Amino acid sequence: MPLEGEIVILREEQPEDMPLLTALRNDLETQAWSKTLPPDYTDTMHMKRFQDREYSHDPLEGRFIMIARASGEFVGSISYTGLKPRWSATIGLMLEKKFWGTGLAFDAQETLLKFLFMELGLRVIRLFTNSGNPRAVGLAEKAGFKIAARQRQAIFKNGEVFDNLIMDLLREEYFSHHPQLVDNLPPLS
Ligand SMILES: CC(C)(COP(=O)(O)OP(=O)(O)OC[C@H]1O[C@@H](n2cnc3c(N)ncnc32)[C@H](O)[C@@H]1OP(=O)(O)O)[C@@H](O)C(=O)NCCC(=O)NCCS
């Protein structure tokens, strides 16, 4: 069942999405960063990851395709991984460049955060980015994320050195950012 945002819909991946994911991953602008240069992701790799999923009532990750409500177009992908049930998960997202600055990224991120805090009852969401990615940092800060750890001079990209950033958003921070939502879980202490 898709997660419904205001201007974006997050639906499950389908085999026909794989070439679009490969293209996003192999474009140095639309991927977050690559550990291999030039990036060499293939449709086969994405299809293998897709097919290797196990049926589970308790999946530890979720990968979604962002669809623009207005046009039905493929916008990008957003995921949570490394789920520690009732505790934490890491999110990541990437959009086709023509959709940058349209508000779709923020809506997709808000939609996934609402699911993770309200439905999965998580206490903290994390994401990884770097100081050379001001859009990703700005998008995260707009949702209330803070820089929790900075690994200095950890990344060499486009001939420049950047810091690795771990950003996080605590449950209480999320709910104070959304006063219209009620947190029905008991506080930790
Ligand atoms: C990161 C990414 C998802 C951001 O999406 P986006 O559509 O570019 O985001 P937006 O332009 O809507 O920016 C969101 C917020 O970030 C901030 N922001 C945007 N550009 C910024 C910049 N150059 N400097 C500082 N802040 C910036 C603003 O607060 C903005 O909110 P506003 O539009 O209300 O002013 C997109 O750029 C992308 O797919 N990048 C490649 C993959 C990636 O880096 N993923 C993140 C890894 S966690």
The ligand as an ORCA input file, in Angstrom:
! r2SCAN-3c Opt
* xyz 0 1
  C      19.343     16.078     -1.486
  C      18.099     16.226     -2.351
  C      17.157     15.058     -2.103
  C      17.422     17.555     -1.937
  O      16.271     17.722     -2.713
  P      15.962     19.149     -3.299
  O      14.707     19.076     -4.097
  O      17.177     19.586     -4.012
  O      15.710     19.967     -2.022
  P      15.147     21.449     -2.017
  O      15.743     22.252     -3.152
  O      13.659     21.381     -2.002
  O      15.700     22.001     -0.676
  C      15.136     21.671      0.534
  C      15.655     22.676      1.540
  O      17.075     22.596      1.613
  C      17.616     23.927      1.763
  N      18.536     24.160      0.657
  C      18.336     23.905     -0.650
  N      19.430     24.230     -1.357
  C      20.337     24.697     -0.473
  C      21.659     25.183     -0.590
  N      22.278     25.225     -1.782
  N      22.281     25.578      0.538
  C      21.666     25.506      1.745
  N      20.407     25.047      1.920
  C      19.753     24.641      0.810
  C      16.455     24.868      1.845
  O      16.110     25.027      3.219
  C      15.357     24.103      1.157
  O      14.115     24.442      1.637
  P      13.264     25.630      0.899
  O      13.046     25.162     -0.505
  O      11.998     25.738      1.686
  O      14.119     26.840      0.954
  C      18.435     16.287     -3.880
  O      19.258     17.410     -4.083
  C      19.120     15.026     -4.375
  O      18.480     14.076     -4.822
  N      20.491     14.993     -4.284
  C      21.273     13.823     -4.679
  C      21.191     12.663     -3.673
  C      21.500     13.095     -2.252
  O      22.388     13.879     -2.013
  N      20.729     12.556     -1.288
  C      20.839     12.900      0.124
  C      21.604     11.892      0.863
  S      20.991     11.779      2.508
*
